[in-house]
Amino acid sequence: MTLRDILTLVLLAALWGASFIFMRVAAPVLGPAVLIDIRVWIAALGLLAVLAFRRQRPHILHRSWRYLVLGAVNAALPFTLIATAELSLSAAVAAILNATTPMFTALVARVWISDPLTRKKLVGLLLGILGVGVLVGWQGTDHNPSTGWAIAASLGAALAYGIGGVFSSRAFRGERPLDLALGQQLGAALVLLPLALVHPPTHWPSWPVVGSVLGLAILSTSIGYLLYFHLMARVGPVKTLTVTFLVPIFGVLWGAVFLQEPLLPSMVVGLLIILASVVLVNNVPLPFQSTRLKQGPLSQSGKGPHV
């Protein structure tokens, strides 16, 4: 990777990490469904503008129902679950829990497409469970029913990402990356529209909330996806996957800087354990290793962590 690629990767992680503080600010005011529906509509419009600038036409109608399913499973459901979780959880804790996505992807791949669950992956999965236990069980969160449901929602979002990643690898081979991104956002927008109309916000949002919505839609989603697919094309899925390690770090950093969230020992330990599990589950080579990573079926799909 060149210095430019590394800086792009860091910028992508910073933008995706910022999505957690944007949701933490806006979700309590707008409600999760309304916030996420606005997010995906604006993101879709931004991607349409990119296609227009490139003088390209979107090609998504030939697989419209599949894009509807992809939008529901890989965007509408996990985005809304994370926003719901952040009604009770800090942005930092939500970001760390989201780092379990590769664990759930490995489990889904084992069940759905019989992807081998090696001993190394199994150890990684057990480590991930331990990391979550440390995060939520050792002075990391308040022990009350709402917090428990919020943690379950965050983990449910990670599971949804896993299902969406495997589904996309099976159903969208050969699709252009921009069409994938656009079709997913439009599918999510249509799925969430009825729910958003049923539960509109009760009062006009403040300027910080409006700024958070725009940041979430434009920075974390539209620009984030463009950077993600740019990296996929330049350096491949294996190196792009390393963004998984940086996103929760930025989530914790932005939460501490902008929302004054405390950085607890349980968060640091839990994060390190979960990231170690990601290394094992994804067979990520360490910097001093010269062997190339063998790409499995999901590596070819162009689907990585999403927030």
C-alpha positions as a Markdown table, in Angstrom:
| # | Residue | x | y | z |
|---|---|---|---|---|
| 1 | Met | 0.0 | 0.0 | 0.0 |
| 2 | Thr | 1.2 | 3.5 | -0.8 |
| 3 | Leu | 1.1 | 6.4 | 1.6 |
| 4 | Arg | -1.9 | 7.7 | -0.3 |
| 5 | Asp | -3.7 | 4.4 | 0.2 |
| 6 | Ile | -2.9 | 4.3 | 3.9 |
| 7 | Leu | -4.2 | 7.8 | 4.4 |
| 8 | Thr | -7.4 | 6.9 | 2.5 |
| 9 | Leu | -7.8 | 3.9 | 4.7 |
| 10 | Val | -7.4 | 6.0 | 7.8 |
| 11 | Leu | -9.8 | 8.6 | 6.5 |
| 12 | Leu | -12.4 | 5.9 | 5.8 |
| 13 | Ala | -12.0 | 4.6 | 9.3 |
| 14 | Ala | -12.4 | 8.1 | 10.7 |
| 15 | Leu | -15.6 | 8.7 | 8.7 |
| 16 | Trp | -17.1 | 5.3 | 9.6 |
| 17 | Gly | -16.1 | 5.8 | 13.3 |
| 18 | Ala | -17.8 | 9.2 | 13.3 |
| 19 | Ser | -21.1 | 7.6 | 12.3 |
| 20 | Phe | -21.5 | 6.4 | 15.9 |
| 21 | Ile | -21.3 | 9.9 | 17.4 |
| 22 | Phe | -23.6 | 11.2 | 14.7 |
| 23 | Met | -26.2 | 8.6 | 15.6 |
| 24 | Arg | -25.7 | 9.2 | 19.3 |
| 25 | Val | -26.6 | 12.8 | 18.8 |
| 26 | Ala | -29.5 | 12.5 | 16.3 |
| 27 | Ala | -31.2 | 9.2 | 17.3 |
| 28 | Pro | -32.7 | 10.4 | 20.6 |
| 29 | Val | -34.3 | 13.5 | 18.8 |
| 30 | Leu | -35.5 | 12.0 | 15.5 |
| 31 | Gly | -36.0 | 8.4 | 16.5 |
| 32 | Pro | -34.0 | 5.6 | 14.9 |
| 33 | Ala | -36.3 | 4.9 | 12.0 |
| 34 | Val | -36.6 | 8.5 | 10.8 |
| 35 | Leu | -32.9 | 9.1 | 11.3 |
| 36 | Ile | -31.8 | 6.1 | 9.2 |
| 37 | Asp | -34.4 | 6.7 | 6.5 |
| 38 | Ile | -33.1 | 10.2 | 6.1 |
| 39 | Arg | -29.6 | 8.9 | 6.1 |
| 40 | Val | -30.1 | 6.4 | 3.3 |
| 41 | Trp | -32.2 | 8.8 | 1.1 |
| 42 | Ile | -29.6 | 11.5 | 1.2 |
| 43 | Ala | -26.8 | 8.9 | 0.7 |
| 44 | Ala | -28.6 | 7.5 | -2.3 |
| 45 | Leu | -29.1 | 11.0 | -3.8 |
| 46 | Gly | -25.3 | 11.6 | -3.3 |
| 47 | Leu | -24.4 | 8.4 | -5.1 |
| 48 | Leu | -26.8 | 9.3 | -8.0 |
| 49 | Ala | -25.0 | 12.6 | -8.2 |
| 50 | Val | -21.7 | 10.8 | -8.6 |
| 51 | Leu | -23.1 | 8.6 | -11.3 |
| 52 | Ala | -24.5 | 11.7 | -13.1 |
| 53 | Phe | -21.1 | 13.4 | -12.8 |
| 54 | Arg | -19.5 | 10.4 | -14.4 |
| 55 | Arg | -22.2 | 10.3 | -17.0 |
| 56 | Gln | -23.1 | 6.8 | -16.0 |
| 57 | Arg | -26.6 | 5.3 | -15.6 |
| 58 | Pro | -27.5 | 3.1 | -12.7 |
| 59 | His | -28.2 | -0.5 | -13.4 |
| 60 | Ile | -30.2 | -1.8 | -10.5 |
| 61 | Leu | -33.7 | -2.5 | -11.9 |
| 62 | His | -32.8 | -5.9 | -13.3 |
| 63 | Arg | -32.3 | -7.1 | -9.7 |
| 64 | Ser | -34.7 | -4.9 | -8.0 |
| 65 | Trp | -36.1 | -7.4 | -5.5 |
| 66 | Arg | -32.6 | -8.5 | -4.6 |
| 67 | Tyr | -31.5 | -4.9 | -3.9 |
| 68 | Leu | -34.6 | -4.5 | -1.8 |
| 69 | Val | -33.5 | -7.5 | 0.3 |
| 70 | Leu | -29.9 | -6.3 | 0.4 |
| 71 | Gly | -31.0 | -2.9 | 1.6 |
| 72 | Ala | -33.2 | -4.4 | 4.3 |
| 73 | Val | -30.6 | -6.8 | 5.6 |
| 74 | Asn | -27.4 | -5.0 | 5.1 |
| 75 | Ala | -28.4 | -1.4 | 5.7 |
| 76 | Ala | -32.0 | -0.7 | 7.1 |
| 77 | Leu | -31.9 | -3.4 | 9.8 |
| 78 | Pro | -28.3 | -2.9 | 11.1 |
| 79 | Phe | -28.4 | 0.9 | 10.8 |
| 80 | Thr | -31.6 | 1.0 | 12.7 |
| 81 | Leu | -30.5 | -1.5 | 15.4 |
| 82 | Ile | -27.3 | 0.5 | 16.0 |
| 83 | Ala | -29.2 | 3.8 | 16.2 |
| 84 | Thr | -31.7 | 2.1 | 18.7 |
| 85 | Ala | -28.8 | 0.7 | 20.7 |
| 86 | Glu | -27.3 | 4.2 | 21.0 |
| 87 | Leu | -30.3 | 5.4 | 22.8 |
| 88 | Ser | -28.8 | 3.6 | 25.8 |
| 89 | Leu | -25.2 | 2.9 | 24.9 |
| 90 | Ser | -22.3 | 5.3 | 24.4 |
| 91 | Ala | -20.9 | 5.8 | 20.9 |
| 92 | Ala | -17.7 | 4.1 | 22.0 |
| 93 | Val | -19.3 | 0.9 | 23.3 |
| 94 | Ala | -21.5 | 0.7 | 20.2 |
| 95 | Ala | -18.5 | 1.1 | 17.9 |
| 96 | Ile | -16.6 | -1.7 | 19.8 |
| 97 | Leu | -19.6 | -4.1 | 19.6 |
| 98 | Asn | -19.8 | -3.4 | 15.9 |
| 99 | Ala | -16.3 | -4.8 | 15.5 |
| 100 | Thr | -17.8 | -8.3 | 16.1 |
| 101 | Thr | -19.2 | -8.2 | 12.5 |
| 102 | Pro | -16.4 | -10.5 | 11.1 |
| 103 | Met | -17.2 | -13.1 | 13.8 |
| 104 | Phe | -20.9 | -13.3 | 12.8 |
| 105 | Thr | -19.9 | -13.3 | 9.1 |
| 106 | Ala | -17.7 | -16.4 | 9.7 |
| 107 | Leu | -20.6 | -18.1 | 11.5 |
| 108 | Val | -23.1 | -17.2 | 8.7 |
| 109 | Ala | -20.7 | -18.4 | 6.0 |
| 110 | Arg | -20.2 | -21.7 | 7.8 |
| 111 | Val | -24.0 | -22.3 | 8.0 |
| 112 | Trp | -25.0 | -20.8 | 4.6 |
| 113 | Ile | -22.1 | -21.7 | 2.2 |
| 114 | Ser | -20.3 | -24.3 | 4.3 |
| 115 | Asp | -17.2 | -22.1 | 4.6 |
| 116 | Pro | -14.7 | -24.2 | 6.7 |
| 117 | Leu | -14.7 | -23.3 | 10.4 |
| 118 | Thr | -11.0 | -24.0 | 11.2 |
| 119 | Arg | -9.5 | -24.3 | 14.6 |
| 120 | Lys | -8.0 | -20.8 | 14.3 |
| 121 | Lys | -11.4 | -19.3 | 13.4 |
| 122 | Leu | -13.0 | -21.2 | 16.3 |
| 123 | Val | -10.5 | -19.8 | 18.7 |
| 124 | Gly | -11.1 | -16.3 | 17.2 |
| 125 | Leu | -14.9 | -16.7 | 17.8 |
| 126 | Leu | -14.4 | -17.7 | 21.4 |
| 127 | Leu | -12.1 | -14.8 | 21.9 |
| 128 | Gly | -14.7 | -12.5 | 20.4 |
| 129 | Ile | -17.3 | -13.8 | 22.9 |
| 130 | Leu | -14.8 | -13.2 | 25.7 |
| 131 | Gly | -14.2 | -9.7 | 24.5 |
| 132 | Val | -17.9 | -8.8 | 24.5 |
| 133 | Gly | -18.2 | -10.3 | 28.0 |
| 134 | Val | -15.3 | -8.2 | 29.2 |
| 135 | Leu | -16.7 | -5.1 | 27.5 |
| 136 | Val | -20.2 | -5.3 | 29.0 |
| 137 | Gly | -19.5 | -7.2 | 32.2 |
| 138 | Trp | -16.6 | -5.4 | 33.7 |
| 139 | Gln | -17.6 | -1.8 | 34.7 |
| 140 | Gly | -18.3 | -1.0 | 31.1 |
| 141 | Thr | -22.0 | -0.5 | 31.2 |
| 142 | Asp | -24.8 | -0.1 | 33.6 |
| 143 | His | -26.6 | -3.3 | 34.3 |
| 144 | Asn | -30.3 | -2.7 | 33.6 |
| 145 | Pro | -32.8 | -4.1 | 31.1 |
| 146 | Ser | -32.5 | -1.2 | 28.6 |
| 147 | Thr | -28.8 | -1.6 | 28.4 |
| 148 | Gly | -29.1 | -5.4 | 27.9 |
| 149 | Trp | -31.5 | -4.8 | 25.0 |
| 150 | Ala | -29.2 | -2.2 | 23.5 |
| 151 | Ile | -26.3 | -4.6 | 23.6 |
| 152 | Ala | -28.5 | -7.3 | 22.0 |
| 153 | Ala | -29.4 | -4.8 | 19.3 |
| 154 | Ser | -25.8 | -4.0 | 18.6 |
| 155 | Leu | -24.9 | -7.6 | 18.3 |
| 156 | Gly | -28.0 | -8.2 | 16.1 |
| 157 | Ala | -26.7 | -5.5 | 13.8 |
| 158 | Ala | -23.4 | -7.3 | 13.5 |
| 159 | Leu | -25.3 | -10.5 | 12.7 |
| 160 | Ala | -27.3 | -8.7 | 10.0 |
| 161 | Tyr | -24.1 | -7.4 | 8.4 |
| 162 | Gly | -22.9 | -11.0 | 8.4 |
| 163 | Ile | -26.0 | -12.2 | 6.6 |
| 164 | Gly | -25.9 | -9.3 | 4.2 |
| 165 | Gly | -22.3 | -9.9 | 3.3 |
| 166 | Val | -22.8 | -13.6 | 2.5 |
| 167 | Phe | -26.0 | -12.8 | 0.6 |
| 168 | Ser | -24.3 | -10.1 | -1.5 |
| 169 | Ser | -21.5 | -12.5 | -2.3 |
| 170 | Arg | -24.0 | -15.0 | -3.7 |
| 171 | Ala | -26.5 | -12.6 | -5.4 |
| 172 | Phe | -24.5 | -9.8 | -6.8 |
| 173 | Arg | -21.5 | -11.2 | -8.6 |
| 174 | Gly | -20.3 | -9.0 | -11.4 |
| 175 | Glu | -22.2 | -5.9 | -10.3 |
| 176 | Arg | -20.5 | -2.5 | -10.4 |
| 177 | Pro | -19.5 | -1.3 | -6.9 |
| 178 | Leu | -21.5 | 2.0 | -7.3 |
| 179 | Asp | -24.6 | 0.1 | -8.4 |
| 180 | Leu | -24.2 | -2.1 | -5.3 |
| 181 | Ala | -23.9 | 0.9 | -3.0 |
| 182 | Leu | -26.8 | 2.8 | -4.7 |
| 183 | Gly | -29.1 | -0.2 | -4.9 |
| 184 | Gln | -28.5 | -1.0 | -1.2 |
| 185 | Gln | -29.3 | 2.6 | -0.1 |
| 186 | Leu | -32.4 | 2.9 | -2.2 |
| 187 | Gly | -33.6 | -0.5 | -1.0 |
| 188 | Ala | -33.1 | 0.5 | 2.6 |
| 189 | Ala | -34.9 | 3.8 | 2.0 |
| 190 | Leu | -38.0 | 2.1 | 0.6 |
| 191 | Val | -38.1 | -0.5 | 3.4 |
| 192 | Leu | -37.8 | 2.1 | 6.1 |
| 193 | Leu | -40.2 | 4.7 | 4.6 |
| 194 | Pro | -43.5 | 3.3 | 6.1 |
| 195 | Leu | -41.9 | 3.0 | 9.5 |
| 196 | Ala | -40.5 | 6.5 | 9.4 |
| 197 | Leu | -43.9 | 7.9 | 8.4 |
| 198 | Val | -45.6 | 6.2 | 11.3 |
| 199 | His | -43.2 | 7.6 | 13.8 |
| 200 | Pro | -42.3 | 11.1 | 12.8 |
| 201 | Pro | -40.3 | 13.4 | 15.1 |
| 202 | Thr | -42.4 | 15.4 | 17.5 |
| 203 | His | -40.4 | 18.7 | 17.1 |
| 204 | Trp | -38.0 | 20.4 | 14.8 |
| 205 | Pro | -34.4 | 19.3 | 15.4 |
| 206 | Ser | -31.6 | 21.6 | 16.5 |
| 207 | Trp | -28.7 | 22.6 | 14.3 |
| 208 | Pro | -26.3 | 20.0 | 15.9 |
| 209 | Val | -28.9 | 17.3 | 15.1 |
| 210 | Val | -29.2 | 18.6 | 11.5 |
| 211 | Gly | -25.4 | 18.6 | 11.2 |
| 212 | Ser | -25.2 | 15.1 | 12.6 |
| 213 | Val | -27.8 | 13.8 | 10.1 |
| 214 | Leu | -25.9 | 15.5 | 7.2 |
| 215 | Gly | -22.6 | 14.2 | 8.5 |
| 216 | Leu | -24.0 | 10.7 | 8.8 |
| 217 | Ala | -25.5 | 10.7 | 5.3 |
| 218 | Ile | -22.9 | 12.5 | 3.3 |
| 219 | Leu | -19.6 | 11.9 | 5.2 |
| 220 | Ser | -20.1 | 8.4 | 6.7 |
| 221 | Thr | -22.3 | 6.9 | 4.0 |
| 222 | Ser | -21.9 | 8.5 | 0.5 |
| 223 | Ile | -18.2 | 9.6 | 0.8 |
| 224 | Gly | -17.4 | 6.6 | 3.0 |
| 225 | Tyr | -18.7 | 4.1 | 0.3 |
| 226 | Leu | -16.8 | 5.9 | -2.4 |
| 227 | Leu | -13.6 | 5.7 | -0.4 |
| 228 | Tyr | -14.3 | 2.0 | 0.4 |
| 229 | Phe | -14.8 | 1.0 | -3.2 |
| 230 | His | -11.8 | 3.1 | -4.3 |
| 231 | Leu | -9.7 | 1.1 | -1.9 |
| 232 | Met | -11.2 | -2.2 | -3.0 |
| 233 | Ala | -10.2 | -1.4 | -6.6 |
| 234 | Arg | -6.7 | -0.2 | -5.7 |
| 235 | Val | -5.5 | -2.6 | -3.0 |
| 236 | Gly | -8.0 | -5.4 | -2.9 |
| 237 | Pro | -10.4 | -6.7 | -0.3 |
| 238 | Val | -7.8 | -8.2 | 2.1 |
| 239 | Lys | -6.0 | -5.0 | 2.8 |
| 240 | Thr | -9.2 | -3.0 | 2.8 |
| 241 | Leu | -10.5 | -5.3 | 5.5 |
| 242 | Thr | -7.9 | -3.8 | 7.9 |
| 243 | Val | -10.3 | -0.8 | 8.3 |
| 244 | Thr | -12.1 | -3.2 | 10.7 |
| 245 | Phe | -9.4 | -2.5 | 13.2 |
| 246 | Leu | -9.4 | 1.2 | 12.9 |
| 247 | Val | -13.2 | 2.0 | 13.0 |
| 248 | Pro | -13.8 | 1.2 | 16.7 |
| 249 | Ile | -10.6 | 3.0 | 17.6 |
| 250 | Phe | -12.0 | 6.2 | 15.9 |
| 251 | Gly | -15.4 | 5.5 | 17.4 |
| 252 | Val | -13.9 | 5.6 | 20.9 |
| 253 | Leu | -11.7 | 8.6 | 20.1 |
| 254 | Trp | -14.5 | 10.7 | 18.6 |
| 255 | Gly | -16.8 | 9.8 | 21.5 |
| 256 | Ala | -14.2 | 11.0 | 24.0 |
| 257 | Val | -13.4 | 14.2 | 22.1 |
| 258 | Phe | -16.8 | 15.4 | 21.0 |
| 259 | Leu | -19.2 | 13.8 | 23.5 |
| 260 | Gln | -16.9 | 13.6 | 26.5 |
| 261 | Glu | -17.5 | 9.9 | 26.9 |
| 262 | Pro | -15.3 | 8.2 | 29.5 |
| 263 | Leu | -12.6 | 5.7 | 28.4 |
| 264 | Leu | -12.9 | 2.8 | 30.8 |
| 265 | Pro | -10.4 | 0.0 | 31.3 |
| 266 | Ser | -13.1 | -2.6 | 30.3 |
| 267 | Met | -13.5 | -0.8 | 26.9 |
| 268 | Val | -9.7 | -0.9 | 26.2 |
| 269 | Val | -9.4 | -4.6 | 27.2 |
| 270 | Gly | -12.6 | -5.6 | 25.4 |
| 271 | Leu | -11.6 | -3.8 | 22.2 |
| 272 | Leu | -8.1 | -5.5 | 22.2 |
| 273 | Ile | -9.6 | -8.9 | 22.7 |
| 274 | Ile | -12.3 | -8.4 | 20.0 |
| 275 | Leu | -9.7 | -7.1 | 17.5 |
| 276 | Ala | -7.5 | -10.2 | 18.3 |
| 277 | Ser | -10.5 | -12.3 | 17.4 |
| 278 | Val | -10.9 | -10.5 | 14.1 |
| 279 | Val | -7.3 | -11.3 | 13.3 |
| 280 | Leu | -7.9 | -15.0 | 13.9 |
| 281 | Val | -11.3 | -15.3 | 12.3 |
| 282 | Asn | -10.1 | -13.5 | 9.1 |
| 283 | Asn | -6.7 | -15.1 | 9.0 |
| 284 | Val | -5.1 | -11.6 | 8.8 |
| 285 | Pro | -1.4 | -11.8 | 8.4 |
| 286 | Leu | 0.7 | -9.9 | 10.9 |
| 287 | Pro | 3.1 | -7.2 | 9.6 |
| 288 | Phe | 6.2 | -9.4 | 9.9 |
| 289 | Gln | 4.6 | -12.3 | 8.0 |
| 290 | Ser | 5.4 | -12.6 | 4.3 |
| 291 | Thr | 2.8 | -15.2 | 3.4 |
| 292 | Arg | -0.2 | -14.0 | 1.4 |
| 293 | Leu | -3.7 | -14.3 | 2.8 |
| 294 | Lys | -5.8 | -16.9 | 1.1 |
| 295 | Gln | -9.0 | -15.2 | 0.0 |
| 296 | Gly | -12.2 | -17.0 | 0.8 |
| 297 | Pro | -15.6 | -16.6 | -0.9 |
| 298 | Leu | -16.4 | -13.4 | 1.0 |
| 299 | Ser | -13.1 | -11.8 | 0.1 |
| 300 | Gln | -14.2 | -11.7 | -3.5 |
| 301 | Ser | -17.6 | -10.2 | -2.9 |
| 302 | Gly | -16.4 | -6.7 | -2.1 |
| 303 | Lys | -18.3 | -6.6 | 1.1 |
| 304 | Gly | -16.6 | -5.5 | 4.2 |
| 305 | Pro | -17.6 | -3.9 | 7.5 |
| 306 | His | -20.3 | -1.3 | 7.2 |
| 307 | Val | -21.6 | 1.3 | 9.7 |
